[in-house]
C-alpha cells in the first residue's frame, strides 16, 4: 500500500479497465443465456437458486426446484474443486510486513516484522551489497523523506520496462534520514527538534542526471542536500544507513532496483531522455514501518518563519 496520506498511487494500466468491462459483459451474457437454456435456473445467482429450492420444498414448482438445487450443488463443487489446488480455502495468509509500503523497491520482504529500507539504493560509489541490495528495516523504524510527485512518470516508465523493479503503489520519494527514531519515540519534542532544522520556504530541486549500476537506476536530488545535511546534523546520533555510506550520503530518488541488467540499461536511457525535471518540495514527511507496511506519522511544512 502507499503511505497513508502521502498522495495517490500510480493508476493501473488502461488494459485492466477494459479487461474488467469484458469480463463483466461475458458474465452477464452467460447468466442470461443459461437462464433461458436451463428453463429458469440461474448459472451464477446462487441466492436466487436457493430461493427456488425453498419454493420447491414448499410444494410448488418441484421440477424447477430440483434444477435449482442441482445448480447450487454444482456451484459448491466447482468452487471447492477450483480452490483446493491453490490453497485458497480458509483465511488468506497475511502479507509480509512492509509489503507495498514506502521504501526501496526490493523484490520482497523478510519474515518477522521486517520491510524494505526506504530510499536506499547503490549509487555508483556505493556497493551493490548496500541497503538497497536487500537490507531490511525493523518494525517501528522511522524515516524522514520528501515526496517527489514530479518523478512519478519516471517510475511509471521503469514499470513499463520491468514491473518487478518498481514497487506498485509506492510514491516517488527521497530519504533524507533513515533510520530516524523508533516510532514510539516520535513525540512533539522530537518533531519540534526536527522542525527547527528544516530550511525555510519551498525547495526547488533540479533532477538532471541518472545513476545506473547493475539493476539499480536512480536520479540524484542535489537540491535536497542542504536540507538532508541539516536534518542529519540535528540528530548526529542517527547516522544514515548505519554509516555504511558515510555520515552525509547523497540524496536520490530510486527509479528502479533489481531490474535485469539489460532492462536497467533501457530504463536508464529512457530516464535520461525525460530529464531535466524540477521537483517542488513544500513539506517533508515522517513515516514509520508497522505490521502492514509504511504509514505516515507527520507532515512538516517548509514554511517561512516571520522575520
C-alpha positions in Angstrom: 0.0 0.0 0.0 1.1 3.6 -0.4 1.9 5.7 2.6 -1.3 6.8 4.2 -1.9 10.5 3.4 1.2 10.5 1.1 -0.6 11.0 -2.2 -2.3 8.8 -4.7 -0.8 5.6 -6.0 0.1 5.3 -9.7 -3.0 4.4 -11.9 -3.5 0.9 -13.2 -2.9 0.2 -16.8 -5.8 1.1 -19.1 -5.9 -2.5 -20.3 -7.1 -3.6 -16.8 -10.2 -1.5 -17.1 -11.1 -2.9 -20.5 -10.5 -6.4 -19.2 -12.9 -5.8 -16.3 -15.5 -4.5 -18.7 -15.2 -7.5 -20.9 -15.4 -9.9 -18.0 -18.5 -8.2 -16.6 -20.2 -8.3 -20.0 -19.3 -12.0 -20.6 -20.5 -13.0 -17.1 -23.9 -11.2 -17.7 -24.3 -12.8 -21.1 -23.5 -16.3 -19.8 -26.0 -15.9 -17.0 -28.8 -14.6 -19.3 -28.2 -17.5 -21.8 -28.1 -20.0 -19.1 -31.3 -18.8 -17.6 -33.1 -19.2 -21.0 -31.4 -22.6 -21.7 -32.0 -24.2 -18.3 -35.6 -23.3 -18.1 -35.5 -20.6 -15.4 -32.4 -21.6 -13.4 -29.5 -19.2 -12.9 -25.9 -20.1 -13.7 -24.4 -17.6 -11.2 -27.0 -16.1 -9.0 -26.8 -18.7 -6.2 -29.1 -16.8 -3.9 -31.9 -16.9 -6.4 -31.4 -20.7 -7.0 -31.6 -21.2 -3.2 -34.9 -19.3 -3.1 -36.2 -21.5 -5.9 -35.1 -24.6 -4.0 -37.0 -23.3 -0.9 -40.1 -22.8 -3.0 -39.9 -26.4 -4.3 -39.7 -27.7 -0.8 -42.9 -25.9 -0.1 -44.6 -28.0 -2.7 -44.7 -25.6 -5.7 -42.7 -25.9 -8.9 -41.0 -29.1 -7.9 -39.2 -29.6 -11.3 -37.8 -26.1 -11.2 -36.7 -26.6 -7.6 -34.8 -29.8 -8.4 -32.9 -27.9 -11.2 -32.1 -25.0 -8.9 -30.8 -27.4 -6.2 -28.6 -29.1 -8.7 -27.3 -25.7 -9.8 -26.4 -24.8 -6.2 -24.7 -28.2 -5.7 -22.7 -27.8 -8.9 -21.6 -24.3 -7.8 -20.4 -25.6 -4.4 -18.5 -28.5 -6.0 -17.0 -26.3 -8.7 -15.8 -23.6 -6.2 -14.3 -26.3 -3.9 -12.5 -28.0 -6.8 -11.1 -24.7 -8.1 -9.9 -23.5 -4.7 -8.3 -26.7 -3.4 -5.2 -26.8 -5.7 -4.4 -23.1 -4.9 -4.7 -23.4 -1.2 -7.3 -20.6 -1.3 -9.7 -22.4 1.1 -9.6 -20.8 4.6 -8.2 -17.5 5.8 -5.9 -15.6 3.5 -2.2 -15.6 4.5 -1.1 -12.2 5.9 1.2 -10.1 3.7 4.8 -9.8 4.7 5.4 -6.7 6.9 6.3 -3.7 4.8 4.9 -5.2 1.6 3.8 -2.4 -0.6 5.0 0.4 1.7 7.3 3.3 1.1 10.8 2.1 0.7 13.4 0.7 -1.5 12.0 -1.2 -4.5 13.3 -4.6 -3.4 11.6 -7.8 -4.6 10.3 -9.0 -1.3 10.5 -8.7 2.5 11.8 -10.9 5.1 9.6 -12.5 7.7 9.5 -11.5 11.3 8.4 -7.8 11.1 10.9 -6.6 8.5 10.4 -4.4 5.5 12.4 -2.7 2.8 14.7 0.1 3.6 13.4 3.5 2.5 15.1 5.4 -0.2 18.3 3.2 -0.2 19.9 2.0 -3.4 23.6 1.7 -4.5 24.7 4.8 -6.5 27.9 4.5 -8.5 30.1 5.0 -5.4 28.1 2.6 -3.3 28.4 -1.2 -3.4 25.5 -3.3 -4.7 25.6 -5.1 -1.3 24.4 -1.9 0.5 20.9 -1.5 2.0 19.3 -1.4 -1.5 20.8 -4.9 -2.0 18.5 -6.4 0.5 18.9 -4.8 3.9 15.6 -4.9 5.8 14.0 -2.4 8.2 12.7 -3.5 11.6 9.0 -2.8 12.5 8.9 0.5 14.4 11.7 2.1 12.3 11.0 5.6 11.0 12.4 7.8 8.2 12.4 11.4 7.2 11.7 11.8 3.5 10.5 14.1 0.7 7.8 13.1 -1.8 8.6 13.8 -5.4 5.4 13.6 -7.4 7.2 15.1 -10.4 9.3 12.0 -10.6 6.3 9.7 -10.8 6.5 9.4 -14.6 10.0 8.0 -14.3 8.7 5.2 -12.1 5.8 4.5 -14.5 8.4 4.4 -17.3 10.5 1.9 -15.4 7.5 -0.3 -14.6 6.7 -0.4 -18.2 10.1 -1.9 -18.9 10.4 -4.2 -15.9 7.4 -4.2 -13.5 9.4 -6.2 -10.9 11.9 -3.3 -10.5 9.3 -0.9 -9.2 7.1 -1.4 -6.1 3.4 -0.8 -7.2 1.7 2.0 -5.3 4.9 3.4 -3.7 5.2 7.1 -4.4 8.4 8.6 -5.7 10.5 9.8 -2.8 13.9 10.7 -1.5 15.1 9.7 2.0 16.9 12.5 4.0 17.4 10.5 7.2 17.0 6.7 7.6 16.8 5.3 10.2 15.4 8.0 12.4 13.9 7.4 15.9 11.9 4.4 17.0 8.2 5.1 16.2 7.2 5.1 19.9 9.8 7.9 20.5 8.5 10.3 17.8 6.8 12.8 20.1 6.2 16.5 19.9 9.7 17.4 21.3 11.3 15.2 18.7 9.2 16.8 15.9 10.0 20.3 17.2 13.7 19.5 17.1 13.3 18.3 13.6 11.2 21.4 12.5 13.9 23.7 13.8 16.5 22.1 11.5 14.3 22.4 8.4 15.1 25.0 5.7 12.7 28.0 5.3 10.5 28.0 2.3 9.7 25.7 -0.6 12.6 23.8 -2.1 13.0 23.6 -5.9 15.3 20.7 -6.8 16.6 20.1 -10.4 16.7 16.5 -11.5 19.3 16.4 -14.3 21.4 13.2 -14.1 21.0 9.5 -14.0 22.9 7.0 -11.9 23.0 3.4 -13.2 24.8 0.4 -11.7 23.7 -3.2 -12.3 20.0 -3.4 -11.7 19.8 0.0 -10.0 18.7 3.2 -11.7 18.4 6.4 -9.7 18.3 10.2 -10.1 20.3 12.4 -7.7 18.4 15.2 -6.0 21.2 17.7 -5.1 18.6 20.3 -4.2 17.8 18.4 -1.1 21.4 18.0 0.0 21.4 21.1 2.3 18.1 20.0 3.9 19.4 16.5 4.4 22.6 17.7 6.0 20.7 20.0 8.3 18.4 17.2 9.4 21.3 14.8 10.0 23.2 17.4 11.9 20.2 17.9 14.2 20.4 14.2 15.1 24.1 13.3 15.0 23.5 10.1 16.9 21.4 8.8 14.0 23.9 8.2 11.2 22.2 7.5 7.8 22.1 3.8 6.9 24.3 3.0 9.9 27.2 4.8 8.4 27.7 2.4 5.5 27.9 5.3 3.1 29.4 7.9 5.3 27.8 10.4 7.6 26.2 12.6 4.9 25.5 10.4 1.8 23.9 12.0 -1.3 20.2 12.2 -1.7 18.5 10.5 -4.6 15.2 9.0 -5.8 15.2 5.4 -6.8 13.7 4.8 -10.2 14.4 1.0 -10.5 16.0 -1.6 -8.3 16.7 -5.3 -9.0 16.0 -5.0 -12.7 17.7 -7.3 -15.2 20.9 -5.6 -16.4 19.5 -5.1 -20.0 16.3 -3.8 -18.7 18.1 -1.4 -16.3 20.2 -0.1 -19.1 17.0 0.7 -21.1 15.4 2.3 -18.1 18.5 4.5 -17.6 18.4 5.6 -21.2 14.7 6.4 -21.1 15.0 8.2 -17.8 17.8 10.4 -19.2 15.6 11.3 -22.1 12.9 12.6 -19.6 15.3 14.9 -17.8 15.6 17.6 -16.7 12.7 17.8 -14.2 12.0 20.3 -11.5 10.7 19.0 -8.2 9.0 21.4 -5.8 9.0 20.3 -2.2 6.8 22.2 0.2 6.9 19.6 3.1 8.9 16.7 4.5 7.2 13.6 5.9 8.0 11.2 8.7 6.9 7.6 8.0 7.1 4.5 10.2 7.1 0.8 9.4 4.2 -1.0 11.0 2.9 -4.6 10.8 1.2 -3.9 7.5 3.7 -1.6 5.9 4.9 2.0 6.0 2.4 4.7 7.3 2.6 8.4 7.7 3.3 9.8 11.1 3.8 13.5 10.5 3.9 16.2 7.7 6.4 19.0 8.3 5.6 22.0 6.1 8.6 24.1 4.9 7.1 27.4 5.8 9.0 30.7 6.0 9.3 32.0 9.6 8.4 35.6 10.2 11.4 37.9 10.3 
